[in-house]
Amino acid sequence: MKNIVLIGFMGCGKSSIGAKLAKVFQCPLIDTDQVLEEEFGCTISEFFEREGEEEFRKRETMLLERFIQKKEKMVLATGGGMPLCAENAALLKKIGTVFFLKVTPEETLARLENDTTRPLLMGEDKEKKVRKLFAERMPKYMAAADYVIETDGKSFYEIINEVETAVK
Ligand code: S3P
């Protein structure tokens, strides 16, 4: 079986679904945000503030380049911006089978209403920010994906089943 790579907008469930998939497939879950936070020694928000988004994106690409070398199986949960540049999208496809966990902007807003950990959504008018990012990103997520999984209204069980069926 190839590695499973999860992509999608902030709050779409990459980490929580990733954790369940890792159990099913008995392999580690690697969460790129978590690895980067450990390496930075600070939160992603702090890193954005100190070094800026561009530097963060460079570090994301460098991390993917390292994962190409990895031999052991894994489920990879990526940060929401990871597949947006063509270079990263190509690296992700090399790493494994890429699943886009699709949610609506409405569901995203409901989930992230009180969130303070996403620097790109901080400040005024979260709804406007979410809708703008959705419009910009949707074609890129679709292009980066091997499979698109509609997650709204589905149970974890159903989503995991869809992934299992696709990789079998
Ligand atoms: C980002 C998503 C975040 C994190 C950073 C940037 C994005 O990850 O990598 O705040 O550009 O969508 P999650 O998708 O896990 O929230």
Backbone and ligand atoms as CSV (ligand in chain L), in Angstrom:
chain,resi,resn,atom,element,x,y,z
A,1,MET,N,N,0.827,-1.206,0.000
A,1,MET,CA,C,0.000,0.000,0.000
A,1,MET,C,C,0.869,1.267,0.000
A,2,LYS,N,N,0.417,2.252,-0.766
A,2,LYS,CA,C,1.162,3.520,-0.777
A,2,LYS,C,C,0.818,4.333,0.464
A,3,ASN,N,N,1.624,5.330,0.767
A,3,ASN,CA,C,1.286,6.249,1.862
A,3,ASN,C,C,-0.018,6.962,1.549
A,4,ILE,N,N,-0.687,7.404,2.617
A,4,ILE,CA,C,-1.911,8.179,2.447
A,4,ILE,C,C,-1.581,9.624,2.784
A,5,VAL,N,N,-1.913,10.520,1.869
A,5,VAL,CA,C,-1.637,11.945,2.080
A,5,VAL,C,C,-2.975,12.683,2.120
A,6,LEU,N,N,-3.192,13.459,3.178
A,6,LEU,CA,C,-4.450,14.196,3.322
A,6,LEU,C,C,-4.203,15.680,3.093
A,7,ILE,N,N,-4.985,16.251,2.189
A,7,ILE,CA,C,-4.897,17.692,1.955
A,7,ILE,C,C,-6.290,18.306,2.130
A,8,GLY,N,N,-6.320,19.613,2.322
A,8,GLY,CA,C,-7.612,20.296,2.404
A,8,GLY,C,C,-7.524,21.548,3.248
A,9,PHE,N,N,-8.614,22.277,3.229
A,9,PHE,CA,C,-8.669,23.568,3.910
A,9,PHE,C,C,-8.510,23.398,5.431
A,10,MET,N,N,-8.078,24.479,6.076
A,10,MET,CA,C,-7.994,24.486,7.556
A,10,MET,C,C,-9.308,23.991,8.155
A,11,GLY,N,N,-9.201,23.101,9.112
A,11,GLY,CA,C,-10.406,22.648,9.819
A,11,GLY,C,C,-11.191,21.560,9.100
A,12,CYS,N,N,-10.644,20.999,8.012
A,12,CYS,CA,C,-11.420,19.985,7.272
A,12,CYS,C,C,-11.320,18.601,7.908
A,13,GLY,N,N,-10.430,18.452,8.893
A,13,GLY,CA,C,-10.351,17.168,9.600
A,13,GLY,C,C,-9.149,16.318,9.223
A,14,LYS,N,N,-8.121,16.948,8.630
A,14,LYS,CA,C,-6.951,16.161,8.209
A,14,LYS,C,C,-6.307,15.437,9.382
A,15,SER,N,N,-6.151,16.137,10.517
A,15,SER,CA,C,-5.467,15.503,11.656
A,15,SER,C,C,-6.358,14.458,12.325
A,16,SER,N,N,-7.638,14.775,12.523
A,16,SER,CA,C,-8.499,13.820,13.238
A,16,SER,C,C,-8.784,12.598,12.364
A,17,ILE,N,N,-9.039,12.806,11.089
A,17,ILE,CA,C,-9.274,11.654,10.197
A,17,ILE,C,C,-7.954,10.901,10.004
A,18,GLY,N,N,-6.865,11.653,9.911
A,18,GLY,CA,C,-5.545,11.042,9.786
A,18,GLY,C,C,-5.241,10.113,10.948
A,19,ALA,N,N,-5.599,10.534,12.159
A,19,ALA,CA,C,-5.332,9.698,13.347
A,19,ALA,C,C,-6.107,8.393,13.249
A,20,LYS,N,N,-7.336,8.462,12.784
A,20,LYS,CA,C,-8.150,7.243,12.662
A,20,LYS,C,C,-7.600,6.331,11.556
A,21,LEU,N,N,-7.193,6.944,10.444
A,21,LEU,CA,C,-6.633,6.143,9.344
A,21,LEU,C,C,-5.336,5.451,9.775
A,22,ALA,N,N,-4.533,6.174,10.553
A,22,ALA,CA,C,-3.263,5.605,11.008
A,22,ALA,C,C,-3.526,4.354,11.856
A,23,LYS,N,N,-4.593,4.400,12.651
A,23,LYS,CA,C,-4.949,3.216,13.458
A,23,LYS,C,C,-5.366,2.067,12.552
A,24,VAL,N,N,-6.231,2.385,11.584
A,24,VAL,CA,C,-6.728,1.343,10.683
A,24,VAL,C,C,-5.564,0.697,9.922
A,25,PHE,N,N,-4.652,1.523,9.430
A,25,PHE,CA,C,-3.563,1.000,8.609
A,25,PHE,C,C,-2.313,0.654,9.429
A,26,GLN,N,N,-2.433,0.836,10.737
A,26,GLN,CA,C,-1.338,0.486,11.662
A,26,GLN,C,C,0.001,1.086,11.232
A,27,CYS,N,N,-0.028,2.364,11.058
A,27,CYS,CA,C,1.208,3.069,10.728
A,27,CYS,C,C,1.160,4.436,11.404
A,28,PRO,N,N,2.286,5.138,11.486
A,28,PRO,CA,C,2.251,6.427,12.184
A,28,PRO,C,C,1.521,7.522,11.401
A,29,LEU,N,N,0.922,8.432,12.151
A,29,LEU,CA,C,0.370,9.653,11.553
A,29,LEU,C,C,1.437,10.720,11.674
A,30,ILE,N,N,1.766,11.344,10.564
A,30,ILE,CA,C,2.697,12.469,10.631
A,30,ILE,C,C,1.949,13.723,10.197
A,31,ASP,N,N,1.972,14.703,11.087
A,31,ASP,CA,C,1.228,15.934,10.860
A,31,ASP,C,C,2.263,17.024,10.582
A,32,THR,N,N,2.249,17.567,9.379
A,32,THR,CA,C,3.345,18.485,8.995
A,32,THR,C,C,3.392,19.717,9.903
A,33,ASP,N,N,2.217,20.228,10.291
A,33,ASP,CA,C,2.214,21.399,11.182
A,33,ASP,C,C,2.906,21.071,12.508
A,34,GLN,N,N,2.592,19.865,12.993
A,34,GLN,CA,C,3.171,19.467,14.281
A,34,GLN,C,C,4.689,19.302,14.192
A,35,VAL,N,N,5.146,18.667,13.100
A,35,VAL,CA,C,6.598,18.488,12.917
A,35,VAL,C,C,7.275,19.853,12.830
A,36,LEU,N,N,6.666,20.756,12.062
A,36,LEU,CA,C,7.286,22.077,11.898
A,36,LEU,C,C,7.295,22.843,13.222
A,37,GLU,N,N,6.220,22.748,13.969
A,37,GLU,CA,C,6.203,23.450,15.268
A,37,GLU,C,C,7.315,22.930,16.173
A,38,GLU,N,N,7.521,21.607,16.132
A,38,GLU,CA,C,8.604,21.045,16.954
A,38,GLU,C,C,9.952,21.580,16.479
A,39,GLU,N,N,10.121,21.635,15.166
A,39,GLU,CA,C,11.409,22.113,14.636
A,39,GLU,C,C,11.607,23.614,14.879
A,40,PHE,N,N,10.530,24.368,14.757
A,40,PHE,CA,C,10.636,25.821,14.975
A,40,PHE,C,C,10.850,26.130,16.456
A,41,GLY,N,N,10.317,25.259,17.300
A,41,GLY,CA,C,10.337,25.545,18.738
A,41,GLY,C,C,9.319,26.613,19.113
A,42,CYS,N,N,8.324,26.799,18.286
A,42,CYS,CA,C,7.257,27.765,18.584
A,42,CYS,C,C,6.015,27.379,17.782
A,43,THR,N,N,4.923,28.070,18.024
A,43,THR,CA,C,3.700,27.751,17.283
A,43,THR,C,C,3.799,28.309,15.862
A,44,ILE,N,N,2.894,27.821,15.011
A,44,ILE,CA,C,2.872,28.313,13.624
A,44,ILE,C,C,2.550,29.810,13.618
A,45,SER,N,N,1.633,30.222,14.464
A,45,SER,CA,C,1.293,31.657,14.520
A,45,SER,C,C,2.523,32.484,14.878
A,46,GLU,N,N,3.280,32.013,15.855
A,46,GLU,CA,C,4.492,32.750,16.257
A,46,GLU,C,C,5.502,32.791,15.104
A,47,PHE,N,N,5.610,31.654,14.399
A,47,PHE,CA,C,6.555,31.599,13.282
A,47,PHE,C,C,6.143,32.576,12.181
A,48,PHE,N,N,4.834,32.608,11.872
A,48,PHE,CA,C,4.334,33.555,10.864
A,48,PHE,C,C,4.692,34.984,11.269
A,49,GLU,N,N,4.518,35.264,12.535
A,49,GLU,CA,C,4.769,36.624,13.017
A,49,GLU,C,C,6.246,36.980,12.922
A,50,ARG,N,N,7.082,36.012,13.306
A,50,ARG,CA,C,8.532,36.265,13.346
A,50,ARG,C,C,9.167,36.233,11.965
A,51,GLU,N,N,8.832,35.205,11.162
A,51,GLU,CA,C,9.553,34.956,9.900
A,51,GLU,C,C,8.714,35.245,8.653
A,52,GLY,N,N,7.403,35.261,8.807
A,52,GLY,CA,C,6.530,35.532,7.656
A,52,GLY,C,C,6.071,34.273,6.942
A,53,GLU,N,N,5.027,34.439,6.137
A,53,GLU,CA,C,4.434,33.281,5.455
A,53,GLU,C,C,5.393,32.667,4.430
A,54,GLU,N,N,6.130,33.520,3.721
A,54,GLU,CA,C,7.000,33.000,2.664
A,54,GLU,C,C,8.031,32.009,3.224
A,55,GLU,N,N,8.598,32.361,4.357
A,55,GLU,CA,C,9.583,31.477,4.992
A,55,GLU,C,C,8.907,30.173,5.436
A,56,PHE,N,N,7.681,30.299,5.953
A,56,PHE,CA,C,6.930,29.107,6.361
A,56,PHE,C,C,6.744,28.166,5.163
A,57,ARG,N,N,6.395,28.735,4.012
A,57,ARG,CA,C,6.163,27.911,2.811
A,57,ARG,C,C,7.453,27.209,2.379
A,58,LYS,N,N,8.576,27.909,2.508
A,58,LYS,CA,C,9.872,27.278,2.164
A,58,LYS,C,C,10.120,26.074,3.062
A,59,ARG,N,N,9.820,26.269,4.346
A,59,ARG,CA,C,10.073,25.188,5.309
A,59,ARG,C,C,9.147,24.006,5.061
A,60,GLU,N,N,7.932,24.296,4.592
A,60,GLU,CA,C,7.010,23.198,4.245
A,60,GLU,C,C,7.586,22.365,3.093
A,61,THR,N,N,8.093,23.052,2.067
A,61,THR,CA,C,8.661,22.327,0.914
A,61,THR,C,C,9.876,21.493,1.346
A,62,MET,N,N,10.731,22.076,2.173
A,62,MET,CA,C,11.913,21.343,2.641
A,62,MET,C,C,11.509,20.083,3.402
A,63,LEU,N,N,10.423,20.189,4.147
A,63,LEU,CA,C,9.945,19.031,4.914
A,63,LEU,C,C,9.484,17.924,3.960
A,64,LEU,N,N,8.736,18.297,2.937
A,64,LEU,CA,C,8.266,17.287,1.971
A,64,LEU,C,C,9.443,16.606,1.287
A,65,GLU,N,N,10.466,17.380,0.971
A,65,GLU,CA,C,11.640,16.788,0.314
A,65,GLU,C,C,12.260,15.709,1.195
A,66,ARG,N,N,12.210,15.940,2.498
A,66,ARG,CA,C,12.736,14.922,3.418
A,66,ARG,C,C,11.840,13.688,3.453
A,67,PHE,N,N,10.541,13.888,3.352
A,67,PHE,CA,C,9.616,12.747,3.425
A,67,PHE,C,C,9.725,11.813,2.227
A,68,ILE,N,N,10.185,12.351,1.087
A,68,ILE,CA,C,10.368,11.511,-0.104
A,68,ILE,C,C,11.311,10.341,0.211
A,69,GLN,N,N,12.290,10.616,1.055
A,69,GLN,CA,C,13.298,9.587,1.375
A,69,GLN,C,C,12.767,8.521,2.344
A,70,LYS,N,N,11.696,8.806,3.013
A,70,LYS,CA,C,11.225,7.924,4.090
A,70,LYS,C,C,10.758,6.577,3.555
A,71,LYS,N,N,11.177,5.507,4.215
A,71,LYS,CA,C,10.835,4.173,3.729
A,71,LYS,C,C,9.575,3.629,4.418
A,72,GLU,N,N,9.430,3.936,5.726
A,72,GLU,CA,C,8.285,3.325,6.444
A,72,GLU,C,C,6.977,3.981,6.041
A,73,LYS,N,N,5.911,3.190,6.089
A,73,LYS,CA,C,4.579,3.665,5.698
A,73,LYS,C,C,4.074,4.725,6.666
A,74,MET,N,N,3.286,5.646,6.150
A,74,MET,CA,C,2.726,6.676,7.035
A,74,MET,C,C,1.436,7.249,6.450
A,75,VAL,N,N,0.674,7.861,7.348
A,75,VAL,CA,C,-0.421,8.733,6.928
A,75,VAL,C,C,0.102,10.147,7.150
A,76,LEU,N,N,0.045,10.962,6.111
A,76,LEU,CA,C,0.587,12.316,6.216
A,76,LEU,C,C,-0.558,13.330,6.193
A,77,ALA,N,N,-0.717,14.056,7.297
A,77,ALA,CA,C,-1.713,15.136,7.358
A,77,ALA,C,C,-0.960,16.436,7.111
A,78,THR,N,N,-1.390,17.179,6.104
A,78,THR,CA,C,-0.630,18.369,5.708
A,78,THR,C,C,-1.308,19.657,6.176
A,79,GLY,N,N,-0.540,20.719,6.284
A,79,GLY,CA,C,-1.109,22.041,6.548
A,79,GLY,C,C,-1.948,22.465,5.335
A,80,GLY,N,N,-2.958,23.289,5.588
A,80,GLY,CA,C,-3.913,23.646,4.533
A,80,GLY,C,C,-3.325,24.315,3.304
A,81,GLY,N,N,-2.146,24.928,3.469
A,81,GLY,CA,C,-1.556,25.619,2.322
A,81,GLY,C,C,-0.549,24.760,1.579
A,82,MET,N,N,-0.293,23.579,2.077
A,82,MET,CA,C,0.789,22.746,1.533
A,82,MET,C,C,0.673,22.462,0.032
A,83,PRO,N,N,-0.493,22.065,-0.482
A,83,PRO,CA,C,-0.505,21.643,-1.898
A,83,PRO,C,C,-0.707,22.782,-2.887
A,84,LEU,N,N,-0.614,24.015,-2.424
A,84,LEU,CA,C,-1.012,25.128,-3.295
A,84,LEU,C,C,0.016,25.453,-4.361
A,85,CYS,N,N,1.296,25.227,-4.080
A,85,CYS,CA,C,2.275,25.485,-5.137
A,85,CYS,C,C,2.543,24.176,-5.880
A,86,ALA,N,N,2.824,24.313,-7.175
A,86,ALA,CA,C,2.955,23.142,-8.043
A,86,ALA,C,C,4.068,22.210,-7.550
A,87,GLU,N,N,5.136,22.802,-7.013
A,87,GLU,CA,C,6.268,21.995,-6.542
A,87,GLU,C,C,5.820,21.055,-5.409
A,88,ASN,N,N,5.094,21.616,-4.450
A,88,ASN,CA,C,4.620,20.785,-3.337
A,88,ASN,C,C,3.596,19.756,-3.813
A,89,ALA,N,N,2.719,20.159,-4.724
A,89,ALA,CA,C,1.699,19.225,-5.218
A,89,ALA,C,C,2.387,18.012,-5.854
A,90,ALA,N,N,3.450,18.269,-6.608
A,90,ALA,CA,C,4.177,17.167,-7.245
A,90,ALA,C,C,4.867,16.293,-6.193
A,91,LEU,N,N,5.439,16.919,-5.179
A,91,LEU,CA,C,6.112,16.155,-4.117
A,91,LEU,C,C,5.099,15.274,-3.381
A,92,LEU,N,N,3.916,15.825,-3.113
A,92,LEU,CA,C,2.890,15.061,-2.386
A,92,LEU,C,C,2.488,13.817,-3.173
A,93,LYS,N,N,2.364,13.964,-4.479
A,93,LYS,CA,C,1.984,12.801,-5.313
A,93,LYS,C,C,3.085,11.753,-5.308
A,94,LYS,N,N,4.323,12.200,-5.188
A,94,LYS,CA,C,5.435,11.242,-5.108
A,94,LYS,C,C,5.409,10.506,-3.771
A,95,ILE,N,N,4.964,11.214,-2.740
A,95,ILE,CA,C,4.968,10.617,-1.396
A,95,ILE,C,C,3.869,9.561,-1.262
A,96,GLY,N,N,2.703,9.795,-1.850
A,96,GLY,CA,C,1.631,8.818,-1.677
A,96,GLY,C,C,0.390,9.142,-2.475
A,97,THR,N,N,-0.707,8.470,-2.109
A,97,THR,CA,C,-1.999,8.730,-2.748
A,97,THR,C,C,-2.629,9.925,-2.033
A,98,VAL,N,N,-3.015,10.925,-2.802
A,98,VAL,CA,C,-3.438,12.200,-2.207
A,98,VAL,C,C,-4.973,12.285,-2.151
A,99,PHE,N,N,-5.493,12.467,-0.952
A,99,PHE,CA,C,-6.931,12.598,-0.732
A,99,PHE,C,C,-7.254,14.033,-0.320
A,100,PHE,N,N,-8.143,14.645,-1.065
A,100,PHE,CA,C,-8.614,15.990,-0.717
A,100,PHE,C,C,-9.884,15.836,0.114
A,101,LEU,N,N,-9.809,16.252,1.370
A,101,LEU,CA,C,-10.982,16.202,2.253
A,101,LEU,C,C,-11.744,17.508,2.051
A,102,LYS,N,N,-12.864,17.421,1.361
A,102,LYS,CA,C,-13.582,18.618,0.939
A,102,LYS,C,C,-14.669,18.978,1.947
A,103,VAL,N,N,-14.666,20.223,2.368
A,103,VAL,CA,C,-15.749,20.744,3.227
A,103,VAL,C,C,-16.275,22.031,2.594
A,104,THR,N,N,-17.426,22.463,3.036
A,104,THR,CA,C,-17.967,23.735,2.530
A,104,THR,C,C,-17.395,24.891,3.357
A,105,PRO,N,N,-17.419,26.110,2.807
A,105,PRO,CA,C,-16.985,27.263,3.591
A,105,PRO,C,C,-17.856,27.437,4.844
A,106,GLU,N,N,-19.140,27.122,4.727
A,106,GLU,CA,C,-20.063,27.284,5.872
A,106,GLU,C,C,-19.651,26.376,7.027
A,107,GLU,N,N,-19.360,25.120,6.689
A,107,GLU,CA,C,-18.954,24.163,7.726
A,107,GLU,C,C,-17.606,24.603,8.327
A,108,THR,N,N,-16.728,25.077,7.477
A,108,THR,CA,C,-15.416,25.543,7.946
A,108,THR,C,C,-15.595,26.687,8.937
A,109,LEU,N,N,-16.454,27.634,8.578
A,109,LEU,CA,C,-16.672,28.785,9.457
A,109,LEU,C,C,-17.246,28.348,10.800
A,110,ALA,N,N,-18.153,27.414,10.754
A,110,ALA,CA,C,-18.742,26.930,12.012
A,110,ALA,C,C,-17.665,26.270,12.870
A,111,ARG,N,N,-16.819,25.474,12.229
A,111,ARG,CA,C,-15.778,24.764,12.998
A,111,ARG,C,C,-14.715,25.707,13.544
A,112,LEU,N,N,-14.403,26.755,12.789
A,112,LEU,CA,C,-13.272,27.612,13.174
A,112,LEU,C,C,-13.702,28.931,13.810
A,113,GLU,N,N,-14.990,28.997,14.160
A,113,GLU,CA,C,-15.526,30.255,14.679
A,113,GLU,C,C,-14.665,30.854,15.799
A,114,ASN,N,N,-14.285,30.008,16.752
A,114,ASN,CA,C,-13.534,30.530,17.904
A,114,ASN,C,C,-12.042,30.204,17.847
A,115,ASP,N,N,-11.590,29.772,16.674
A,115,ASP,CA,C,-10.189,29.353,16.565
A,115,ASP,C,C,-9.243,30.564,16.571
A,116,THR,N,N,-8.135,30.413,17.272
A,116,THR,CA,C,-7.148,31.511,17.286
A,116,THR,C,C,-5.770,31.005,16.852
A,117,THR,N,N,-5.738,29.809,16.267
A,117,THR,CA,C,-4.429,29.224,15.946
A,117,THR,C,C,-4.067,29.357,14.469
A,118,ARG,N,N,-4.973,29.899,13.638
A,118,ARG,CA,C,-4.680,30.008,12.207
A,118,ARG,C,C,-4.375,31.462,11.844
A,119,PRO,N,N,-3.095,31.775,11.647
A,119,PRO,CA,C,-2.724,33.174,11.405
A,119,PRO,C,C,-3.438,33.778,10.196
A,120,LEU,N,N,-3.730,32.953,9.181
A,120,LEU,CA,C,-4.345,33.513,7.971
A,120,LEU,C,C,-5.798,33.933,8.185
A,121,LEU,N,N,-6.382,33.486,9.301
A,121,LEU,CA,C,-7.796,33.828,9.543
A,121,LEU,C,C,-7.976,34.788,10.711
A,122,MET,N,N,-6.882,35.322,11.212
A,122,MET,CA,C,-6.983,36.230,12.359
A,122,MET,C,C,-7.392,37.624,11.896
A,123,GLY,N,N,-7.930,38.391,12.842
A,123,GLY,CA,C,-8.324,39.775,12.529
A,123,GLY,C,C,-9.785,39.861,12.119
A,124,GLU,N,N,-10.092,40.945,11.420
A,124,GLU,CA,C,-11.491,41.243,11.055
A,124,GLU,C,C,-12.047,40.266,10.015
A,125,ASP,N,N,-13.316,40.090,10.057
A,125,ASP,CA,C,-14.128,39.413,9.034
A,125,ASP,C,C,-13.594,38.052,8.570
A,126,LYS,N,N,-13.703,37.106,9.482
A,126,LYS,CA,C,-13.237,35.748,9.179
A,126,LYS,C,C,-13.977,35.164,7.973
A,127,GLU,N,N,-15.274,35.460,7.895
A,127,GLU,CA,C,-16.063,34.884,6.797
A,127,GLU,C,C,-15.519,35.318,5.429
A,128,LYS,N,N,-15.207,36.600,5.319
A,128,LYS,CA,C,-14.681,37.114,4.049
A,128,LYS,C,C,-13.354,36.404,3.710
A,129,LYS,N,N,-12.515,36.253,4.735
A,129,LYS,CA,C,-11.201,35.621,4.515
A,129,LYS,C,C,-11.382,34.176,4.049
A,130,VAL,N,N,-12.273,33.471,4.747
A,130,VAL,CA,C,-12.482,32.061,4.400
A,130,VAL,C,C,-13.007,31.945,2.969
A,131,ARG,N,N,-13.977,32.760,2.630
A,131,ARG,CA,C,-14.570,32.660,1.284
A,131,ARG,C,C,-13.550,33.012,0.197
A,132,LYS,N,N,-12.724,33.998,0.470
A,132,LYS,CA,C,-11.696,34.396,-0.510
A,132,LYS,C,C,-10.684,33.254,-0.707
A,133,LEU,N,N,-10.214,32.713,0.418
A,133,LEU,CA,C,-9.232,31.627,0.320
A,133,LEU,C,C,-9.838,30.399,-0.370
A,134,PHE,N,N,-11.088,30.113,-0.068
A,134,PHE,CA,C,-11.754,28.986,-0.734
A,134,PHE,C,C,-11.743,29.178,-2.249
A,135,ALA,N,N,-12.145,30.373,-2.676
A,135,ALA,CA,C,-12.238,30.640,-4.118
A,135,ALA,C,C,-10.856,30.475,-4.769
A,136,GLU,N,N,-9.827,30.976,-4.097
A,136,GLU,CA,C,-8.475,30.880,-4.672
A,136,GLU,C,C,-7.951,29.442,-4.674
A,137,ARG,N,N,-8.284,28.718,-3.614
A,137,ARG,CA,C,-7.617,27.437,-3.410
A,137,ARG,C,C,-8.307,26.228,-4.034
A,138,MET,N,N,-9.611,26.311,-4.186
A,138,MET,CA,C,-10.349,25.116,-4.605
A,138,MET,C,C,-9.769,24.445,-5.859
A,139,PRO,N,N,-9.489,25.233,-6.930
A,139,PRO,CA,C,-8.940,24.567,-8.121
A,139,PRO,C,C,-7.597,23.895,-7.850
A,140,LYS,N,N,-6.835,24.475,-6.924
A,140,LYS,CA,C,-5.512,23.902,-6.638
A,140,LYS,C,C,-5.632,22.600,-5.839
A,141,TYR,N,N,-6.543,22.590,-4.885
A,141,TYR,CA,C,-6.765,21.339,-4.143
A,141,TYR,C,C,-7.231,20.239,-5.097
A,142,MET,N,N,-8.160,20.611,-5.987
A,142,MET,CA,C,-8.701,19.608,-6.917
A,142,MET,C,C,-7.580,19.060,-7.810
A,143,ALA,N,N,-6.726,19.969,-8.270
A,143,ALA,CA,C,-5.649,19.543,-9.173
A,143,ALA,C,C,-4.622,18.677,-8.445
A,144,ALA,N,N,-4.426,18.931,-7.154
A,144,ALA,CA,C,-3.396,18.190,-6.407
A,144,ALA,C,C,-3.880,16.805,-5.971
A,145,ALA,N,N,-5.196,16.584,-6.037
A,145,ALA,CA,C,-5.770,15.364,-5.450
A,145,ALA,C,C,-5.816,14.186,-6.420
A,146,ASP,N,N,-5.576,12.990,-5.879
A,146,ASP,CA,C,-5.887,11.769,-6.628
A,146,ASP,C,C,-7.359,11.423,-6.417
A,147,TYR,N,N,-7.851,11.679,-5.199
A,147,TYR,CA,C,-9.255,11.402,-4.869
A,147,TYR,C,C,-9.831,12.590,-4.103
A,148,VAL,N,N,-11.091,12.893,-4.379
A,148,VAL,CA,C,-11.783,13.960,-3.647
A,148,VAL,C,C,-12.829,13.293,-2.758
A,149,ILE,N,N,-12.782,13.604,-1.469
A,149,ILE,CA,C,-13.764,13.011,-0.552
A,149,ILE,C,C,-14.622,14.128,0.020
A,150,GLU,N,N,-15.903,14.073,-0.272
A,150,GLU,CA,C,-16.844,15.058,0.295
A,150,GLU,C,C,-17.075,14.650,1.746
A,151,THR,N,N,-16.766,15.515,2.678
A,151,THR,CA,C,-16.853,15.081,4.086
A,151,THR,C,C,-18.089,15.619,4.813
A,152,ASP,N,N,-18.714,16.659,4.269
A,152,ASP,CA,C,-19.860,17.249,4.983
A,152,ASP,C,C,-20.962,16.223,5.211
A,153,GLY,N,N,-21.406,16.148,6.456
A,153,GLY,CA,C,-22.532,15.264,6.781
A,153,GLY,C,C,-22.150,13.795,6.841
A,154,LYS,N,N,-20.869,13.478,6.668
A,154,LYS,CA,C,-20.462,12.063,6.720
A,154,LYS,C,C,-19.821,11.743,8.057
A,155,SER,N,N,-19.974,10.485,8.486
A,155,SER,CA,C,-19.328,10.055,9.726
A,155,SER,C,C,-17.862,9.734,9.423
A,156,PHE,N,N,-17.069,9.677,10.497
A,156,PHE,CA,C,-15.670,9.257,10.340
A,156,PHE,C,C,-15.627,7.896,9.642
A,157,TYR,N,N,-16.536,7.028,10.073
A,157,TYR,CA,C,-16.567,5.667,9.553
A,157,TYR,C,C,-16.721,5.674,8.025
A,158,GLU,N,N,-17.657,6.499,7.544
A,158,GLU,CA,C,-17.902,6.564,6.095
A,158,GLU,C,C,-16.681,7.102,5.349
A,159,ILE,N,N,-16.054,8.123,5.940
A,159,ILE,CA,C,-14.894,8.729,5.274
A,159,ILE,C,C,-13.740,7.725,5.201
A,160,ILE,N,N,-13.533,7.047,6.312
A,160,ILE,CA,C,-12.435,6.073,6.359
A,160,ILE,C,C,-12.680,4.926,5.381
A,161,ASN,N,N,-13.934,4.528,5.303
A,161,ASN,CA,C,-14.318,3.497,4.342
A,161,ASN,C,C,-14.001,3.909,2.910
A,162,GLU,N,N,-14.259,5.159,2.604
A,162,GLU,CA,C,-13.988,5.643,1.239
A,162,GLU,C,C,-12.489,5.609,0.936
A,163,VAL,N,N,-11.710,6.002,1.930
A,163,VAL,CA,C,-10.250,5.984,1.729
A,163,VAL,C,C,-9.786,4.542,1.556
A,164,GLU,N,N,-10.288,3.667,2.415
A,164,GLU,CA,C,-9.883,2.252,2.340
A,164,GLU,C,C,-10.211,1.663,0.976
A,165,THR,N,N,-11.421,1.944,0.504
A,165,THR,CA,C,-11.840,1.412,-0.793
A,165,THR,C,C,-10.918,1.932,-1.896
A,166,ALA,N,N,-10.552,3.185,-1.804
A,166,ALA,CA,C,-9.702,3.774,-2.850
A,166,ALA,C,C,-8.292,3.178,-2.865
A,167,VAL,N,N,-7.765,2.860,-1.713
A,167,VAL,CA,C,-6.368,2.368,-1.702
A,167,VAL,C,C,-6.252,0.858,-1.832
A,168,LYS,N,N,-7.369,0.168,-1.749
A,168,LYS,CA,C,-7.337,-1.308,-1.830
A,168,LYS,C,C,-6.865,-1.792,-3.188
L,1,S3P,C1,C,-2.463,27.022,6.716
L,1,S3P,C2,C,-3.047,25.993,7.416
L,1,S3P,C3,C,-2.585,25.575,8.739
L,1,S3P,C4,C,-1.117,25.938,8.936
L,1,S3P,C5,C,-0.893,27.390,8.647
L,1,S3P,C6,C,-1.279,27.770,7.222
L,1,S3P,C7,C,-3.034,27.399,5.404
L,1,S3P,O1,O,-2.751,24.169,8.891
L,1,S3P,O2,O,-0.284,25.153,8.139
L,1,S3P,O3,O,-1.653,28.135,9.562
L,1,S3P,O4,O,-2.387,28.142,4.655
L,1,S3P,O5,O,-4.155,26.932,5.090
L,1,S3P,P1,P,-4.198,23.452,9.112
L,1,S3P,O6,O,-4.763,23.198,7.752
L,1,S3P,O7,O,-3.841,22.194,9.806
L,1,S3P,O8,O,-5.013,24.360,9.913
